[in-house]
Amino acid sequence: MALLLATTNATRRALATVSPAARFHPRLFSTRSSTNNDSSNYPTEHQYSQDAVDACNQKSLNENGNYIIQTNHKGYGIYARQTLQRGDLAFTSTALETYDRPNSHSVQTNHDTHVTMDLPAILVNHSCEANLGITPNKSNPGGGGAYDFWALHEIPQGTEFSWDYETSEAEISTPFQCCCGSPKCRGVLQGFRVNGPQVLEQYGKDHVAPYLLEEEPQHDAKVNEEEEDDEEAAVKTAV
């Protein structure tokens, strides 16, 4: 299948008919986070113009990259420009910003860390039977703690790339109905805390965010210990 860069006027007109809300798959994720209420710590929404998408596609073409961003019934989708074999690097990503709490397009990389990835990674759609797996940045050491995306099996040219959001998100604060259509579809996405056994069975430990395999920090226990220490100090002071 011949894939063309989405830079024609016809493509631009088609994109204009897609509502902004429909251009991005919702990622309303949450995990335990800081209670800091400083507004500067709140995530910023990132949306990309068609010019930015065109520039990303041109870069892939110039560098013989494996991807092309196109529009489909979901809005944006990322497709294979050439056939990939299992273990091939589809593309990498860079963390543009890091937060202690999520937004609708952030991706979780640690218990209290969420990042906004750059193009094209931020536009990868979810599937409960994904053809891409993630690993922390290895091919892109300057990626700032984002992810690399690898082919889990042969991916023919023209196939839409997908990854499983539950391989990175501990908890999805607003569970949503998945529409991937896979026979393995889990229905409502809730995060690794709920669907971890299924996710591990499908992808193995190599393509699940490493922090999800660690024991979760006992935030509440630490807070209780600090409160007890304060109470003991107060008693000693009173005596």
Salt bridges, closest charged atoms under 4 A:
GLU45 OE1 - HIS105 NE2 3.74
ASP51 OD1 - ARG12 NH1 3.21
ASP54 OD2 - ARG12 NH2 2.78
GLU97 OE2 - HIS46 NE2 2.48
ASP100 OD1 - ARG101 NE 3.19
ASP112 OD2 - HIS219 NE2 3.40
GLU160 OE1 - LYS74 NZ 3.06
ASP164 OD1 - HIS126 ND1 3.82
ASP164 OD2 - ARG186 NH2 2.36
GLU166 OE1 - ARG186 NH1 2.61
GLU171 OE1 - ARG193 NH1 2.42
GLU214 OE1 - HIS111 NE2 3.63
GLU216 OE2 - ARG32 NE 3.82
GLU216 OE2 - ARG193 NH2 2.58
ASP220 OD1 - ARG32 NH1 3.50
